[in-house]
């Protein structure tokens, strides 16, 4: 049992350091490039959310789609960035920039 103690201690330290580094990651974003030929579709929004490891309810996805269509109609070469609300990492916020 004494020989397992250093291994268990090392494993606990490794686990705590991984949790600390995960919290220190820069803020993730949902990125959606506009297309000059096709307006954004709901599947584009769904894919962008999936790639960013977020989840958003359908109502938020539809808001994002409306914002993306408007922004891409005005600037077909833009790349849109959606950020989550402050303090809530589970939902995608309908805030577009750039």
C-alpha positions as CSV (number, residue, x, y, z in Angstrom):
1,X,0.0,0.0,0.0
2,X,2.9,2.4,0.8
3,X,4.2,1.9,-2.8
4,X,0.8,3.0,-4.2
5,X,0.8,6.3,-2.2
6,X,3.3,8.2,-4.4
7,X,1.5,7.1,-7.6
8,X,-1.9,8.2,-6.2
9,X,-0.5,11.5,-5.1
10,X,1.0,12.1,-8.5
11,X,-2.3,11.2,-10.1
12,X,-4.2,13.6,-7.9
13,X,-1.7,16.4,-8.7
14,X,-2.0,15.7,-12.4
15,X,-5.8,15.8,-12.2
16,X,-5.8,19.1,-10.3
17,X,-3.4,20.7,-12.8
18,X,-5.5,19.7,-15.7
19,X,-8.6,21.3,-14.1
20,X,-6.7,24.5,-13.5
21,X,-5.4,24.6,-17.1
22,X,-8.9,24.0,-18.5
23,X,-10.2,27.0,-16.6
24,X,-7.4,29.2,-18.0
25,X,-8.3,28.5,-21.6
26,X,-9.1,31.6,-23.7
27,X,-12.8,32.3,-24.3
28,X,-14.2,30.1,-27.0
29,X,-16.2,31.5,-29.9
30,X,-18.6,30.3,-32.5
31,X,-17.3,31.4,-35.9
32,X,-19.4,31.5,-39.1
33,X,-17.9,32.6,-42.4
34,X,-20.3,34.3,-44.8
35,X,-20.6,33.0,-48.4
36,X,-20.9,35.4,-51.3
37,X,-23.2,32.9,-53.2
38,X,-25.4,31.4,-50.4
39,X,-27.1,33.0,-47.4
40,X,-26.4,31.2,-44.1
41,X,-28.7,28.2,-43.3
42,X,-29.7,26.7,-40.0
43,X,-27.4,23.8,-40.7
44,X,-24.5,26.3,-41.0
45,X,-25.4,27.6,-37.5
46,X,-25.7,24.1,-36.1
47,X,-22.3,23.1,-37.5
48,X,-20.6,26.2,-36.2
49,X,-22.0,25.5,-32.7
50,X,-21.1,21.8,-32.8
51,X,-17.5,22.7,-33.8
52,X,-17.1,25.1,-30.9
53,X,-18.3,22.5,-28.4
54,X,-21.3,24.7,-27.3
55,X,-24.9,23.9,-27.0
56,X,-27.7,26.4,-27.7
57,X,-31.5,26.0,-27.8
58,X,-33.3,26.2,-31.0
59,X,-34.6,29.7,-30.2
60,X,-31.0,31.0,-29.8
61,X,-30.0,29.2,-33.0
62,X,-32.8,30.9,-34.9
63,X,-31.8,34.3,-33.5
64,X,-28.2,33.6,-34.6
65,X,-29.5,32.7,-38.0
66,X,-31.4,35.9,-38.4
67,X,-28.4,38.0,-37.3
68,X,-26.1,36.0,-39.6
69,X,-28.4,36.4,-42.6
70,X,-28.6,40.2,-42.1
71,X,-24.8,40.6,-41.5
72,X,-23.9,38.4,-44.5
73,X,-26.4,40.2,-46.8
74,X,-24.6,43.5,-46.0
75,X,-21.0,42.0,-46.1
76,X,-20.8,38.7,-48.0
77,X,-17.1,38.2,-47.3
78,X,-17.4,38.7,-43.5
79,X,-16.6,36.2,-40.8
80,X,-19.1,36.4,-38.0
81,X,-18.2,35.6,-34.4
82,X,-20.8,34.7,-31.8
83,X,-19.8,34.9,-28.1
84,X,-21.6,33.4,-25.1
85,X,-23.2,35.6,-22.4
86,X,-20.8,36.6,-19.6
87,X,-20.6,33.9,-17.0
88,X,-22.6,31.3,-19.0
89,X,-20.6,28.9,-21.0
90,X,-23.5,26.6,-22.0
91,X,-25.4,28.9,-24.3
92,X,-24.4,30.7,-27.4
93,X,-25.3,34.3,-27.3
94,X,-26.7,36.0,-30.4
95,X,-24.0,38.6,-30.4
96,X,-22.2,39.0,-33.7
97,X,-19.1,41.0,-34.3
98,X,-16.6,41.8,-37.0
